[in-house]
Amino acid sequence: MDENIEVVDFKFEEIVYKTTLTKKFAARTQYTPPDSRKVVAFIPGTILKVLVKEGEKVKKGDVLLVLQAMKMDNHLLATRPGTVKKVYVKQGEVVPKRHLLIELK
């Protein structure tokens, strides 16, 4: 057996296995839970309308902006009540997937 191979404990369904990890698996991006204060693009698209301004109070369910993607208008809603801290996009802007659009405080 190669001495450069690192054996690690891998826990799955309450059982701990001794195994080696591929380079791709070891270098993967760790999962981070979504932050309810940040509204991000779930798909690449074009910003059709920004319906809020910085400093504006919003309630859960309020429409913050409209993102057009794949010929559909997607109304992105506030997932929590708060105040708009910063708007990172403007009307007509093309955004990639996971781009930060609006931040609440």
SERO-4910 file (N, C-alpha, C, O; in steps of 0.05 Angstrom, whole numbers):
BEGIN
 pado doro    nc1    nc2    nc3   cac1   cac2   cac3    cc1    cc2    cc3    oc1    oc2    oc3
  Met    A     17    -24      0      0      0      0     18     25      0     38     26     13
  Asp    A     10     45    -15     25     70    -17     24     86      9      2     89     20
  Glu    A     47     95     20     47    109     45     36    137     43     30    149     63
  Asn    A     33    148     19     23    175     15     -7    177     16    -18    199     16
  Ile    A    -20    154     16    -50    154     16    -59    158     45    -51    143     63
  Glu    A    -77    177     49    -87    183     76   -114    168     80   -132    171     64
  Val    A   -115    153    101   -140    140    108   -155    157    128   -143    166    148
  Val    A   -181    162    123   -197    179    141   -221    164    150   -229    144    139
  Asp    A   -233    175    172   -259    164    181   -281    178    166   -281    203    165
  Phe    A   -300    163    155   -322    174    140   -347    163    153   -353    139    152
  Lys    A   -364    182    164   -388    173    178   -412    175    159   -416    196    146
  Phe    A   -427    153    157   -451    152    141   -471    136    155   -467    112    161
  Glu    A   -494    148    161   -517    135    174   -507    121    200   -513     97    204
  Glu    A   -494    136    217   -485    127    243   -463    105    243   -456     94    264
  Ile    A   -453     99    219   -431     79    217   -406     94    208   -407    110    189
  Val    A   -383     88    221   -358    101    213   -342     81    197   -336     59    206
  Tyr    A   -334     90    173   -318     74    155   -290     85    153   -287    109    154
  Lys    A   -270     69    150   -243     77    144   -240     75    114   -244     54    102
  Thr    A   -233     98    102   -231     99     73   -211    120     63   -201    135     80
  Thr    A   -207    121     38   -191    143     26   -210    160     10   -231    151      0
  Leu    A   -203    185      6   -220    204     -9   -206    211    -35   -182    214    -36
  Thr    A   -222    214    -56   -211    223    -81   -203    252    -79   -213    266    -61
  Lys    A   -185    261    -96   -177    289    -95   -201    308   -100   -204    328    -88
  Lys    A   -219    300   -119   -242    316   -125   -261    318   -100   -270    340    -95
  Phe    A   -265    296    -86   -282    297    -63   -269    314    -40   -283    329    -27
  Ala    A   -243    310    -36   -230    325    -15   -229    356    -21   -229    372     -2
  Ala    A   -229    363    -47   -228    392    -54   -256    404    -59   -257    427    -67
  Arg    A   -277    390    -54   -304    400    -60   -310    424    -42   -299    427    -21
  Thr    A   -329    440    -51   -339    462    -35   -358    452    -14   -377    438    -20
  Gln    A   -353    459     10   -369    450     32   -397    463     31   -399    486     22
  Tyr    A   -417    449     39   -445    460     39   -447    481     61   -439    476     84
  Thr    A   -459    503     54   -466    523     74   -496    529     71   -506    533     49
  Pro    A   -510    529     93   -539    534     92   -544    562     81   -529    580     86
  Pro    A   -566    565     66   -573    591     55   -577    612     77   -588    606     99
  Asp    A   -569    637     72   -573    659     90   -598    674     82   -600    684     60
  Ser    A   -618    674    100   -644    686     94   -642    716     89   -662    728     80
  Arg    A   -620    729     97   -617    758     92   -607    764     64   -608    787     56
  Lys    A   -598    744     49   -587    749     23   -605    736      1   -613    713      3
  Val    A   -613    752    -18   -629    743    -41   -609    739    -64   -597    758    -73
  Val    A   -607    714    -74   -589    708    -96   -604    697   -120   -626    687   -117
  Ala    A   -592    700   -143   -604    689   -168   -602    659   -167   -580    648   -165
  Phe    A   -624    646   -170   -624    616   -170   -619    605   -198   -616    581   -201
  Ile    A   -619    623   -218   -615    616   -246   -604    641   -260   -610    663   -251
  Pro    A   -587    638   -280   -578    662   -294   -601    675   -309   -620    662   -318
  Gly    A   -601    702   -310   -622    716   -323   -618    746   -324   -596    756   -319
  Thr    A   -639    760   -331   -638    790   -334   -657    802   -313   -679    792   -310
  Ile    A   -648    823   -300   -665    837   -281   -685    854   -296   -676    873   -310
  Leu    A   -710    848   -294   -731    864   -308   -739    889   -291   -741    911   -302
  Lys    A   -743    884   -265   -752    906   -248   -740    902   -220   -739    880   -210
  Val    A   -731    924   -208   -724    925   -180   -746    940   -166   -750    964   -172
  Leu    A   -760    927   -148   -784    939   -136   -779    951   -108   -798    962    -96
  Val    A   -755    950    -98   -749    961    -72   -724    979    -73   -708    978    -92
  Lys    A   -721    996    -53   -698   1014    -50   -684   1008    -24   -696    996     -6
  Glu    A   -660   1017    -22   -644   1014      3   -658   1029     25   -667   1052     21
  Gly    A   -661   1017     48   -674   1029     71   -703   1024     73   -716   1030     93
  Glu    A   -715   1012     52   -744   1006     52   -749    981     69   -734    961     69
  Lys    A   -771    982     85   -779    959    101   -796    940     84   -812    949     68
  Val    A   -791    914     87   -806    894     72   -817    873     92   -806    869    113
  Lys    A   -839    861     83   -851    839     99   -845    813     85   -838    812     61
  Lys    A   -847    791     99   -844    764     87   -864    761     64   -888    766     69
  Gly    A   -855    754     41   -873    750     18   -874    774     -1   -886    771    -23
  Asp    A   -863    797      7   -862    820    -11   -845    814    -36   -824    801    -33
  Val    A   -853    823    -59   -837    820    -84   -815    840    -83   -820    864    -81
  Leu    A   -790    831    -85   -767    848    -85   -758    856   -113   -751    880   -117
  Leu    A   -758    837   -131   -750    843   -158   -761    821   -177   -770    800   -168
  Val    A   -759    827   -203   -767    808   -223   -743    800   -240   -730    817   -251
  Leu    A   -738    774   -241   -715    763   -256   -726    747   -279   -741    728   -275
  Gln    A   -719    755   -304   -728    740   -327   -707    719   -334   -684    725   -338
  Ala    A   -716    694   -336   -698    672   -342   -714    651   -358   -736    644   -351
  Met    A   -703    642   -380   -715    622   -397   -743    630   -405   -762    614   -404
  Lys    A   -746    655   -413   -771    667   -422   -793    668   -401   -817    670   -408
  Met    A   -786    666   -376   -805    668   -354   -797    690   -335   -774    695   -330
  Asp    A   -818    704   -325   -813    725   -306   -816    713   -278   -837    704   -270
  Asn    A   -794    713   -263   -793    702   -236   -794    724   -215   -776    741   -215
  His    A   -814    725   -199   -817    745   -178   -803    734   -153   -812    715   -141
  Leu    A   -781    747   -145   -765    739   -122   -776    752    -98   -778    777    -97
  Leu    A   -783    737    -77   -797    746    -54   -779    748    -30   -758    734    -28
  Ala    A   -786    765    -11   -771    766     15   -779    741     31   -802    735     34
  Thr    A   -759    727     41   -764    703     56   -767    709     86   -773    691    102
  Arg    A   -763    734     93   -766    743    121   -771    772    122   -766    786    102
  Pro    A   -782    783    143   -786    812    146   -759    825    151   -741    813    162
  Gly    A   -756    850    143   -731    864    148   -730    891    133   -751    901    123
  Thr    A   -707    902    132   -702    927    118   -681    922     96   -662    907    101
  Val    A   -685    933     73   -666    929     51   -640    944     58   -639    968     60
  Lys    A   -619    928     61   -592    939     68   -578    949     43   -567    971     43
  Lys    A   -579    933     21   -565    940     -3   -577    926    -27   -585    903    -25
  Val    A   -580    941    -49   -589    930    -75   -564    928    -93   -552    949    -98
  Tyr    A   -557    905   -102   -532    901   -117   -536    901   -147   -517    899   -162
  Val    A   -561    903   -157   -567    902   -185   -585    925   -194   -596    939   -177
  Lys    A   -586    929   -220   -604    949   -231   -619    937   -254   -612    916   -265
  Gln    A   -640    950   -262   -657    941   -284   -640    937   -310   -624    954   -316
  Gly    A   -645    915   -324   -631    909   -349   -605    894   -345   -593    885   -365
  Glu    A   -595    891   -321   -570    878   -316   -573    847   -319   -593    836   -311
  Val    A   -553    835   -332   -553    806   -335   -536    794   -312   -514    803   -308
  Val    A   -547    775   -298   -534    764   -275   -530    733   -278   -547    720   -290
  Pro    A   -508    723   -267   -503    694   -268   -517    681   -244   -528    694   -226
  Lys    A   -518    654   -245   -529    639   -223   -513    645   -197   -489    648   -198
  Arg    A   -527    646   -174   -516    651   -147   -505    679   -144   -490    684   -125
  His    A   -512    698   -161   -504    725   -158   -520    739   -136   -545    736   -136
  Leu    A   -507    753   -118   -521    767    -97   -537    791   -108   -525    808   -121
  Leu    A   -563    791   -104   -580    812   -115   -588    833    -95   -584    857   -100
  Ile    A   -598    824    -72   -607    842    -51   -599    831    -24   -599    806    -20
  Glu    A   -592    849     -5   -585    840     22   -604    855     41   -608    879     39
  Leu    A   -615    840     60   -633    851     81   -618    852    107   -599    838    112
  Lys    A   -628    870    125   -618    870    152   -640    868    172   -635    868    196
***
